[in-house]
Amino acid sequence: MTLHTAKPRRHAFTLLELLVVIIIIGVLVGLLMPVARTSREAARRMSCSNNVKQIGLGLHNYHSAYKHLPSAQGGTLRGPSERDGNSLRLSGLVALMPFIESSSVWETVSNPAEFNGTSYPPMGPAPWVETYEPWITQIQTYQCPSSPAGPEPFGLTSYAFCVGDQVDLLNTEHSSIQTVRGIFAGTHVPNFRTITDGLSNTIAMCEIGNNLGDRWDIGQTAIRTTEAIFQSPARCKETLDVDRPNFYESSVPLASVGRGGRWADGVAAIAAVNTILPPNSPSCSVGSQLTDPGIHSAGSFHQGGAH
């Protein structure tokens, strides 16, 4: 007699069971995605905060080395062409490079250099010369990771020098300025003794937004506004689009370079902040030049204010 052993039947998922599993996975992914986005932004915000701390330490170390802080704007005089001198337009961020672990870029800037057959003097050419490699190099400490690179061809900065509530005399043509309303102002050379309100009560640097190629107010400056904004700063907000209050109105002319659009450029419209309007307010200038008087606001792509 032959015995036949029954083979066990193999079970597979039914279509209904597969659909249930897919739905459960979809729900879990939907629940986890906001958490992942929040955690990524929290990491970027922490990294941005660390950049601010490193720049702050750089300012203190610079002061320890030279007994004063760097000027917000300075450099060498203009030569026969914009490639032979930097027109006294360099940002104080250039001077801070050895103190924020960017010594390699500093060595290139502080010595004669040649790129693509063109020679440049120590301290480089004007900060708008695109063929000079250090100026198009992004210094990571100077860029907040929440502010992605926009259309500017140069390395950006997310941090600007605070000029208090001063709106004019912020650039090199006013190098004889004696009275300032903040720590920094153009070629003014500050030191800790001049900060009479105390270091812990005084703003040195502020976070700013960058131009992302749109008309977002924290990344740009409205130009040719009326001087009435200095008597009533809230009028600067009249440049905003009624339907999109975080963007400039389409007819409002904007500056040729966005906020922080060149980390090496110390001109006020790019690299200064005054404490007149709250963070994430628009910036306004009364003229069409980057050197014209204006209100330059702090800004951030984080939620809830700026560093």
Backbone hydrogen bonds, N-H to C=O, Kabsch-Sander energy under -0.5 kcal/mol:
donor,donor_aa,acceptor,acceptor_aa,energy
3,L,1,M,-0.5
5,T,3,L,-0.5
6,A,4,H,-0.6
18,L,14,T,-2.3
19,L,15,L,-2.1
20,V,16,L,-2.1
21,V,17,E,-2.3
22,I,18,L,-2.5
23,I,19,L,-2.4
24,I,20,V,-2.4
25,I,21,V,-2.6
26,G,22,I,-2.5
27,V,23,I,-2.3
28,L,24,I,-2.4
29,V,25,I,-2.6
30,G,26,G,-2.4
31,L,27,V,-1.9
32,L,28,L,-2.1
33,M,29,V,-2.3
35,V,31,L,-0.7
36,A,32,L,-2.5
37,R,33,M,-2.6
38,T,34,P,-2.5
39,S,35,V,-2.5
40,R,36,A,-2.3
41,E,37,R,-2.3
42,A,38,T,-2.4
43,A,39,S,-2.0
44,R,40,R,-2.3
45,R,41,E,-2.8
46,M,42,A,-2.2
47,S,43,A,-2.3
48,C,44,R,-2.4
49,S,45,R,-2.3
50,N,46,M,-2.2
51,N,47,S,-1.9
52,V,48,C,-2.0
53,K,49,S,-2.2
54,Q,50,N,-2.4
55,I,51,N,-2.5
56,G,52,V,-2.5
57,L,53,K,-2.5
58,G,54,Q,-2.2
59,L,55,I,-2.3
60,H,56,G,-2.0
61,N,57,L,-2.8
62,Y,58,G,-2.4
63,H,59,L,-2.3
64,S,60,H,-2.2
65,A,61,N,-1.8
66,Y,62,Y,-2.6
67,K,63,H,-2.5
69,L,190,P,-3.0
72,A,186,G,-0.7
73,Q,186,G,-1.7
74,G,90,L,-2.3
79,G,81,S,-0.8
84,D,81,S,-1.8
88,L,76,T,-2.7
89,R,86,N,-1.8
90,L,74,G,-2.4
91,S,264,A,-2.1
92,G,72,A,-1.2
94,V,91,S,-1.6
95,A,91,S,-0.7
96,L,92,G,-1.2
97,M,93,L,-0.6
97,M,94,V,-1.2
99,F,96,L,-2.0
100,I,97,M,-1.5
102,S,97,M,-2.0
106,W,102,S,-1.9
107,E,103,S,-2.6
108,T,104,S,-1.4
109,V,105,V,-2.4
110,S,106,W,-2.9
111,N,107,E,-0.5
111,N,108,T,-0.7
113,A,120,Y,-2.1
115,F,118,T,-2.3
118,T,115,F,-1.9
120,Y,113,A,-3.3
123,M,109,V,-3.5
124,G,109,V,-0.5
124,G,121,P,-2.0
126,A,82,E,-2.6
126,A,85,G,-0.7
129,V,126,A,-2.0
130,E,128,W,-0.8
132,Y,129,V,-1.2
133,E,131,T,-0.8
135,W,132,Y,-1.1
136,I,132,Y,-0.7
136,I,133,E,-1.0
137,T,133,E,-0.7
137,T,134,P,-0.8
139,I,137,T,-0.7
140,Q,138,Q,-0.7
142,Y,139,I,-1.6
143,Q,140,Q,-1.5
147,S,144,C,-2.1
155,G,135,W,-2.0
157,T,260,G,-2.1
158,S,142,Y,-3.0
160,A,206,C,-2.9
161,F,271,A,-1.9
162,C,204,A,-2.6
163,V,273,V,-2.9
165,D,181,R,-0.5
166,Q,163,V,-1.4
174,H,171,N,-2.0
175,S,172,T,-1.3
177,I,174,H,-1.8
180,V,178,Q,-0.5
184,F,162,C,-1.8
186,G,170,L,-0.8
188,H,185,A,-2.5
194,T,191,N,-1.4
195,I,192,F,-1.2
196,T,194,T,-1.4
198,G,195,I,-1.2
201,N,198,G,-1.1
202,T,199,L,-1.1
206,C,160,A,-2.4
208,I,158,S,-2.6
209,G,218,I,-0.8
211,N,259,R,-0.5
217,D,246,N,-2.6
219,G,216,W,-1.3
220,Q,217,D,-1.0
222,A,283,S,-2.9
223,I,253,P,-2.3
224,R,287,G,-2.1
225,T,285,S,-2.4
229,I,226,T,-1.7
230,F,227,E,-1.7
231,Q,227,E,-0.5
231,Q,228,A,-0.6
232,S,228,A,-2.5
235,R,232,S,-2.4
236,C,233,P,-2.2
237,K,234,A,-1.6
238,E,235,R,-1.7
239,T,236,C,-1.5
240,L,237,K,-1.5
241,D,244,R,-0.7
241,D,247,F,-3.1
247,F,244,R,-2.4
248,Y,215,R,-2.8
249,E,239,T,-3.0
252,V,249,E,-1.9
255,A,221,T,-2.1
259,R,219,G,-1.6
260,G,270,I,-1.8
261,G,258,G,-2.0
263,W,155,G,-2.7
265,D,262,R,-1.7
266,G,89,R,-3.3
266,G,264,A,-0.5
269,A,290,L,-1.4
270,I,267,V,-1.3
271,A,267,V,-2.7
272,A,268,A,-1.8
273,V,161,F,-2.4
274,N,296,H,-2.9
275,T,164,G,-2.4
276,I,274,N,-1.5
280,N,298,A,-2.7
281,S,278,P,-1.2
281,S,298,A,-0.6
283,S,220,Q,-0.6
284,C,295,I,-2.0
285,S,222,A,-2.9
286,V,293,P,-2.2
292,D,289,Q,-1.4
294,G,167,V,-1.7
295,I,284,C,-3.0
296,H,294,G,-0.6
297,S,295,I,-0.6
299,G,207,E,-2.1
